[in-house]
């Protein structure tokens, strides 16, 4: 691997910052301490900063030369509302909060890149360092855009990355087109007529109506979408009743929908509503259906993706830049890619063997209480960010 030597020399110091962030996780739009740490580092390295976009976001600005060209690099900062099982020294000190997705590591990689870019300035133009809040369900990317990110900091392209457990350290994954799915939520309330459970014929039982609806929704994927179209409809919560001998007045279903195309979202929303209304009407029940579109599909732009593939190949070898199979997880970097050309890629986090003594006994996978970011990635990820910025600004527009 062709790592940048000064970044390697700084690895221990940046690792300490990463572990400090891991020990002090903050949830979406609450990343005040994290933003303070980021701002303090950037200021120490002579990088002008702007705070407050998306409430707790931080943008660092590294300029050099006379070119008006600019590129954006993004890291997310927020943690998850879950309890950590690890017991090593940098485990979470805040009950019910944990960096279980590696955003502490993403922040550290971009900080390491920021320090080198500010120190060497081997480019002509501007690099915007985007430290984004609230990726975990809060839509922090959209909040920053709504606050004028791209108007205040005009950039030609924007790039983002995520660590990926299961990919070996020293490898990357990237693909043109969809990388991650859209994420929508739904809520259906089935209203029947309550009755004594022994006299069911006097009521309208919403429970079997709700159950039939959940099963019928699964035929939307298998019978309404093209066979090659990827989609998931998951009913994850059903609530009904308070007593074993009472037929309840209503039943409520909630869940999520994931797709790899925005067209599929529209079709699924329409068919879920039609199926629910039809089944409820057939049983004499009433329905209220709500469908909320969250993150859109994360779609990589072709030219920017080929550029990233080439840069990463120079760093680790073309054979270690893998074709990424799209995942049904979601990512709000999708909002950035709807607004500007760019690319989102993954960097291998290994299988978990990097974890210190005292880690939980479970797997080192994302959104798992036994997870920890692999600090070996910091020099590699930072080098990747530096090379992407330098080569983008050096390439013909």
Secondary structure, 3 states (H helix, E strand, C coil): CCCCHHHHHCHHHHHHHHHHHHHCCCCCCCCHHHHHHHHHHHHHCCCEEEECCCCCCEEEEEEECCCCCEEEEEEECCCECCCCCCCCCCCCCCCCCECCCCHHHHHHHHHHHHHHHHHHCCCCEEEEEEEECCCCCCCHHHHHHHCCHHHHCCCCEEEEEEEECCCCCCCEEECCEEEEEEEEEEEEEEECECEEHHHHHHCECHHHHHHHHHHHHHHHHHHCCCCCCCEEEEEEEEEECCCCCEECCEEEEEEEEEECCHHHHHHHHHHHHHHHHHHHHHCCCEEEEEEEEEECCEEECHHHHHHHHHHHHHHHCHHHEEECCCEEEECCHHHHHHHCEEEEEEEECCCCCCCCCCCCCCCCCCCCCCCCCCCCHHHHHHHHHHHHHHHHHHCCC
